[in-house]
Amino acid sequence: MSKLGDLGARLHRGEVGYDFVGNRKIWYGVSILITITAIVGLAVRGLTMGIEFQGGAVFTTPKTSVSVAQAESYAEEAAGHDAIVQKLGNGSLRIQVAGIDTAQADKVSAALAEDLDMRQQDVAGELVGPSWGDQIASKAWQGLVIFLVLVVIYLAIAFEWRMAIAAFVALIHDITITIGIYALVGFEVTPGTVIGLLTILGYSLYDTVVVFDSLKEQTKDITKQTRWTYSEIANRSINSTLVRSINTTVVALLPVAGLLFIGGGVLGAGMLNDISLSLFVGLAAGAYSSIFIATPLVADLKEREPQLKALKKRILAKRAQAEHDADGAADGPYDDEPADATPAVVGPRAQSGSRSRGRGGKRR
């Protein structure tokens, strides 16, 4: 068996493990810090919306030696505002100018052709109206809201409302981080981005449900025992599925990393960045939230219940008593007792063999 497989088996049996739930305040703090950074980035820089959402035109040129920076300068001068230019794999340029109509698009196309030293008919243009972009944006938000509502309803029925709340918080956590990264990096938000976002939310939910299912199974009749608290069982559920979560996340991230860093970065297929960045960030954030946020939050909510709060109190009192008894036995006789004092005997006293009696009560 491989070392990772052996570790997974030991984690599943509870022989080793990390106290995720016990250290939950650390992870809550890390998540809050990341979320604040994402919100600040979103507030300061905002999102770079694609023309599908705000309308505009996309111009594609033949192969040219003009640099991206120079083409951006030409496009911004022609349009009168910012433009986005990407170098495609075949050496051509993709120039995106938002917020222009048909008449303005013709003028921009003519100016670009002159600046880039090519014929205007060689500059292919595609126009997207702002009303169509608004409709796409509205449908995207509706789809996201419907998805979240259905998720909460399903989890509340399949598990319980506390798990539904924890999963909802984890999903909002993933959405916030992903959107914040888009704002900080400056990548376009396109319909491909929305598709990627919905995909990673489904993946994050799947990973969370696996842990919740294990937790639900292990906490049946939990109040009938006095060995483990709910938090400790929750922590064991995380550890038992930890290697599986790591394996599935790494396997999912590898092809997405290929799209993002090789396809979008090395080969220059900039359109791949729209979906690959949301998948890459979302998959990583989803795995993190499933382990460090969702299950610890469930443990926090559950241990507010009176019966589980009383169970935890009984367990801690039992352990404190056991430690006290163990310390008393380890300390030996009290200071005011003689060194050869015999400690009190607990339980029935065993009869000595030399004192045993025969039939009729006579000693042998």
C-alpha positions as CSV (number, residue, x, y, z in Angstrom):
1,M,0.0,0.0,0.0
2,S,1.3,3.5,-0.8
3,K,2.1,5.9,1.9
4,L,-0.9,8.1,1.0
5,G,-3.2,5.1,1.0
6,D,-1.8,4.0,4.4
7,L,-2.3,7.5,5.8
8,G,-5.9,7.5,4.4
9,A,-6.6,4.1,6.1
10,R,-5.2,5.3,9.4
11,L,-7.2,8.6,9.2
12,H,-10.4,6.6,8.5
13,R,-9.8,4.3,11.5
14,G,-9.1,7.4,13.7
15,E,-5.5,6.4,14.6
16,V,-4.2,9.7,13.4
17,G,-5.8,13.0,12.6
18,Y,-5.7,16.8,12.8
19,D,-8.0,18.7,15.0
20,F,-9.8,20.8,12.4
21,V,-12.8,21.5,14.5
22,G,-10.8,22.3,17.6
23,N,-8.8,24.9,15.7
24,R,-11.8,26.3,13.9
25,K,-11.3,29.9,15.1
26,I,-8.0,30.0,13.3
27,W,-9.6,28.9,10.0
28,Y,-12.5,31.3,10.6
29,G,-10.0,34.1,11.0
30,V,-8.2,33.1,7.8
31,S,-11.5,32.9,5.8
32,I,-12.6,36.3,7.2
33,L,-9.3,37.9,6.1
34,I,-9.5,36.4,2.6
35,T,-13.1,37.5,2.3
36,I,-12.3,41.0,3.4
37,T,-9.5,41.2,0.8
38,A,-11.8,39.9,-1.9
39,I,-14.5,42.5,-1.0
40,V,-12.0,45.3,-0.9
41,G,-10.7,44.3,-4.3
42,L,-14.2,44.2,-5.7
43,A,-15.1,47.6,-4.2
44,V,-11.9,49.3,-5.4
45,R,-11.3,47.7,-8.8
46,G,-14.7,46.4,-9.7
47,L,-15.4,43.6,-12.2
48,T,-14.3,43.8,-15.8
49,M,-17.6,42.8,-17.5
50,G,-17.4,41.2,-20.9
51,I,-19.4,42.7,-23.8
52,E,-21.9,39.9,-23.4
53,F,-23.1,41.8,-20.2
54,Q,-22.6,45.4,-21.1
55,G,-22.7,45.4,-24.9
56,G,-20.0,46.5,-27.4
57,A,-18.0,45.2,-30.2
58,V,-15.2,42.6,-30.7
59,F,-12.7,43.1,-33.6
60,T,-10.5,40.3,-34.8
61,T,-7.5,41.2,-37.0
62,P,-5.3,39.1,-39.2
63,K,-1.8,38.1,-38.1
64,T,0.2,41.2,-37.1
65,S,3.5,42.1,-35.5
66,V,1.9,44.9,-33.5
67,S,2.3,44.4,-29.7
68,V,-0.7,44.1,-27.4
69,A,0.3,47.3,-25.6
70,Q,0.5,49.3,-28.9
71,A,-2.8,47.8,-30.1
72,E,-4.5,48.8,-26.8
73,S,-3.2,52.4,-27.3
74,Y,-4.7,52.4,-30.8
75,A,-8.0,51.0,-29.7
76,E,-8.4,53.3,-26.7
77,E,-7.6,56.3,-28.9
78,A,-10.2,55.2,-31.5
79,A,-12.9,54.3,-28.9
80,G,-12.3,57.1,-26.5
81,H,-12.2,54.8,-23.5
82,D,-10.5,51.6,-22.2
83,A,-10.2,48.5,-24.5
84,I,-9.1,45.0,-23.9
85,V,-6.6,43.4,-26.4
86,Q,-5.6,39.8,-26.4
87,K,-2.9,38.1,-28.6
88,L,-4.3,34.9,-30.1
89,G,-2.2,31.8,-30.8
90,N,-2.0,32.5,-34.6
91,G,-0.6,36.0,-34.1
92,S,-3.8,37.8,-34.7
93,L,-5.4,40.3,-32.2
94,R,-8.8,40.2,-30.5
95,I,-9.8,43.7,-29.6
96,Q,-12.8,44.2,-27.3
97,V,-14.4,47.6,-27.0
98,A,-17.4,48.0,-24.7
99,G,-20.3,50.4,-24.8
100,I,-20.4,51.3,-28.5
101,D,-23.2,51.0,-31.1
102,T,-23.1,50.1,-34.8
103,A,-22.1,53.6,-36.1
104,Q,-19.3,53.9,-33.5
105,A,-18.1,50.3,-34.3
106,D,-17.6,51.3,-38.0
107,K,-15.6,54.3,-37.0
108,V,-13.4,52.3,-34.6
109,S,-12.9,49.5,-37.2
110,A,-11.7,52.1,-39.7
111,A,-9.4,53.7,-37.3
112,L,-7.9,50.4,-36.2
113,A,-7.4,49.3,-39.8
114,E,-5.5,52.6,-40.5
115,D,-3.4,52.3,-37.3
116,L,-2.6,48.7,-37.8
117,D,-1.8,49.2,-41.5
118,M,-4.4,46.8,-42.9
119,R,-7.6,46.9,-44.9
120,Q,-10.8,47.6,-43.0
121,Q,-12.5,44.6,-44.5
122,D,-9.8,42.4,-43.0
123,V,-10.8,43.6,-39.5
124,A,-13.8,41.3,-38.6
125,G,-16.3,42.9,-36.2
126,E,-19.0,41.4,-34.0
127,L,-21.5,43.7,-32.3
128,V,-23.4,42.9,-29.2
129,G,-26.3,45.1,-28.1
130,P,-26.5,46.3,-24.5
131,S,-30.1,45.1,-24.1
132,W,-29.0,41.5,-24.8
133,G,-26.2,41.9,-22.3
134,D,-28.6,43.1,-19.6
135,Q,-30.8,40.1,-20.3
136,I,-27.9,37.7,-20.0
137,A,-26.8,39.3,-16.7
138,S,-30.3,39.1,-15.3
139,K,-30.6,35.4,-16.3
140,A,-27.2,34.7,-14.7
141,W,-28.2,36.2,-11.4
142,Q,-31.6,34.4,-11.4
143,G,-29.9,31.1,-12.1
144,L,-27.5,31.6,-9.2
145,V,-30.2,32.5,-6.8
146,I,-32.4,29.6,-7.8
147,F,-29.4,27.2,-7.4
148,L,-28.7,28.5,-3.9
149,V,-32.4,28.2,-2.8
150,L,-32.6,24.7,-4.1
151,V,-29.4,23.7,-2.4
152,V,-30.7,24.9,1.0
153,I,-34.0,23.2,0.6
154,Y,-32.4,19.9,-0.4
155,L,-29.9,19.9,2.5
156,A,-32.6,20.9,5.0
157,I,-34.7,17.9,3.9
158,A,-31.9,15.3,3.4
159,F,-29.9,16.3,6.5
160,E,-31.1,19.2,8.7
161,W,-31.4,23.0,8.7
162,R,-28.1,23.5,10.6
163,M,-26.2,21.6,7.9
164,A,-28.1,23.6,5.2
165,I,-27.0,26.8,6.8
166,A,-23.4,25.7,7.0
167,A,-23.3,24.6,3.4
168,F,-24.9,27.9,2.3
169,V,-22.3,29.9,4.2
170,A,-19.6,27.8,2.6
171,L,-21.0,28.4,-0.9
172,I,-21.3,32.2,-0.3
173,H,-17.7,32.0,0.9
174,D,-16.6,30.4,-2.4
175,I,-18.5,32.8,-4.5
176,T,-17.1,35.8,-2.7
177,I,-13.5,34.6,-3.0
178,T,-13.9,33.7,-6.7
179,I,-15.5,37.1,-7.6
180,G,-12.8,38.9,-5.5
181,I,-10.0,37.2,-7.4
182,Y,-11.6,38.2,-10.7
183,A,-11.7,41.8,-9.5
184,L,-8.1,41.7,-8.3
185,V,-6.7,40.0,-11.4
186,G,-8.8,42.0,-13.9
187,F,-10.1,39.0,-16.0
188,E,-13.3,39.4,-17.9
189,V,-16.6,38.2,-16.6
190,T,-18.3,36.3,-19.4
191,P,-21.0,33.7,-19.7
192,G,-18.2,31.2,-19.5
193,T,-17.3,32.6,-16.1
194,V,-20.9,32.1,-14.9
195,I,-20.8,28.5,-16.2
196,G,-17.5,27.9,-14.4
197,L,-18.9,29.4,-11.2
198,L,-22.0,27.2,-11.1
199,T,-19.8,24.2,-11.8
200,I,-17.5,24.8,-8.9
201,L,-20.5,25.4,-6.6
202,G,-21.8,22.0,-7.5
203,Y,-18.3,20.5,-6.8
204,S,-18.0,22.3,-3.5
205,L,-21.5,21.1,-2.5
206,Y,-20.6,17.5,-3.4
207,D,-17.5,17.5,-1.3
208,T,-19.5,19.0,1.7
209,V,-22.3,16.5,1.4
210,V,-19.8,13.6,1.6
211,V,-18.5,14.8,4.9
212,F,-22.1,15.6,6.1
213,D,-23.2,12.1,5.2
214,S,-20.4,10.6,7.2
215,L,-21.2,12.9,10.1
216,K,-24.9,12.0,10.1
217,E,-24.1,8.3,10.2
218,Q,-21.6,8.6,13.0
219,T,-23.8,10.8,15.2
220,K,-26.8,8.4,15.4
221,D,-27.8,8.0,19.0
222,I,-24.9,10.2,20.1
223,T,-26.7,11.1,23.4
224,K,-26.6,7.4,24.4
225,Q,-22.8,7.4,24.9
226,T,-20.5,9.4,27.0
227,R,-17.2,8.9,25.1
228,W,-17.2,11.5,22.3
229,T,-18.6,15.0,21.9
230,Y,-20.3,16.1,18.7
231,S,-17.3,18.2,17.8
232,E,-14.9,15.2,18.2
233,I,-17.1,13.0,15.9
234,A,-17.3,15.9,13.4
235,N,-13.6,16.1,13.4
236,R,-13.2,12.4,12.8
237,S,-15.6,12.6,9.9
238,I,-13.4,15.3,8.3
239,N,-10.3,13.2,8.8
240,S,-11.9,10.0,7.5
241,T,-12.6,11.7,4.2
242,L,-9.6,14.0,4.1
243,V,-7.3,12.0,1.7
244,R,-10.3,11.4,-0.6
245,S,-11.0,15.1,-0.7
246,I,-7.4,15.9,-1.4
247,N,-7.2,13.3,-4.2
248,T,-10.3,14.5,-6.0
249,T,-9.3,18.1,-5.7
250,V,-5.9,17.6,-7.1
251,V,-7.2,15.4,-10.0
252,A,-9.8,18.1,-10.8
253,L,-7.3,21.0,-10.6
254,L,-4.7,19.5,-12.9
255,P,-6.6,19.8,-16.2
256,V,-8.0,23.2,-15.1
257,A,-4.5,24.4,-14.5
258,G,-3.6,23.2,-18.0
259,L,-6.3,25.3,-19.4
260,L,-5.4,28.3,-17.3
261,F,-1.6,28.4,-17.4
262,I,-0.8,26.6,-20.7
263,G,-3.9,27.3,-22.8
264,G,-4.5,30.8,-21.6
265,G,-1.0,31.8,-20.6
266,V,1.5,30.1,-22.8
267,L,-0.5,29.6,-25.9
268,G,-2.4,32.9,-25.6
269,A,-5.9,31.5,-25.9
270,G,-7.3,34.3,-23.7
271,M,-10.9,33.2,-24.0
272,L,-10.0,30.0,-22.0
273,N,-9.2,32.3,-19.0
274,D,-12.9,33.2,-18.7
275,I,-13.9,29.7,-17.5
276,S,-10.6,28.3,-16.3
277,L,-9.9,30.9,-13.7
278,S,-13.3,30.5,-12.0
279,L,-12.9,26.7,-12.0
280,F,-9.3,26.9,-10.6
281,V,-10.1,29.3,-7.8
282,G,-13.5,27.8,-7.1
283,L,-12.3,24.2,-6.9
284,A,-9.5,25.2,-4.4
285,A,-11.9,27.4,-2.4
286,G,-14.6,24.7,-2.4
287,A,-12.2,22.1,-1.0
288,Y,-11.0,24.5,1.6
289,S,-14.5,25.5,2.7
290,S,-15.8,21.9,2.9
291,I,-13.0,21.0,5.3
292,F,-12.3,24.1,7.3
293,I,-15.7,26.0,7.2
294,A,-18.8,23.9,6.7
295,T,-18.3,21.0,9.1
296,P,-16.8,23.1,12.0
297,L,-19.7,25.5,11.6
298,V,-22.1,22.6,11.9
299,A,-20.4,21.5,15.1
300,D,-20.7,25.0,16.5
301,L,-24.4,25.1,15.7
302,K,-25.2,21.6,16.9
303,E,-23.5,22.0,20.3
304,R,-25.8,24.9,21.1
305,E,-28.6,22.4,21.4
306,P,-29.5,21.7,25.1
307,Q,-29.0,17.9,24.9
308,L,-25.7,18.1,23.1
309,K,-24.5,20.9,25.4
310,A,-25.4,18.6,28.4
311,L,-23.7,15.7,26.7
312,K,-20.5,17.7,26.3
313,K,-20.6,18.8,30.0
314,R,-21.0,15.1,31.1
315,I,-18.2,13.9,28.9
316,L,-15.8,16.7,30.1
317,A,-16.7,16.0,33.7
318,K,-16.1,12.3,33.3
319,R,-12.7,13.0,31.7
320,A,-11.8,15.4,34.5
321,Q,-12.7,12.8,37.1
322,A,-10.7,10.1,35.3
323,E,-7.7,12.5,35.1
324,H,-8.1,13.3,38.8
325,D,-8.2,9.6,39.7
326,A,-5.2,8.9,37.5
327,D,-3.2,11.7,39.1
328,G,-4.1,10.5,42.6
329,A,-2.9,7.0,41.8
330,A,0.3,8.3,40.3
331,D,1.1,10.5,43.3
332,G,1.2,7.5,45.7
333,P,0.5,7.9,49.5
334,Y,-0.4,11.2,51.1
335,D,2.3,13.1,52.9
336,D,0.8,12.4,56.4
337,E,0.6,8.6,55.8
338,P,3.5,6.2,56.6
339,A,5.5,5.1,53.6
340,D,4.2,1.5,53.9
341,A,0.6,2.5,54.2
342,T,-1.7,0.3,52.2
343,P,-4.2,2.1,49.9
344,A,-7.9,1.4,50.2
345,V,-9.1,-1.6,48.3
346,V,-11.8,-1.0,45.8
347,G,-14.2,-3.9,45.0
348,P,-14.4,-7.3,46.5
349,R,-11.4,-8.6,48.4
350,A,-9.9,-11.7,47.1
351,Q,-9.5,-14.6,49.5
352,S,-5.9,-15.9,50.1
353,G,-5.2,-19.5,49.1
354,S,-3.7,-20.3,52.6
355,R,-6.9,-19.0,54.2
356,S,-9.4,-21.1,52.2
357,R,-11.7,-23.3,54.0
358,G,-12.6,-26.9,53.3
359,R,-15.9,-28.7,53.6
360,G,-17.6,-28.1,57.0
361,G,-15.9,-24.8,57.4
362,K,-12.6,-26.2,58.8
363,R,-9.4,-24.7,57.8
364,R,-6.9,-26.8,55.9
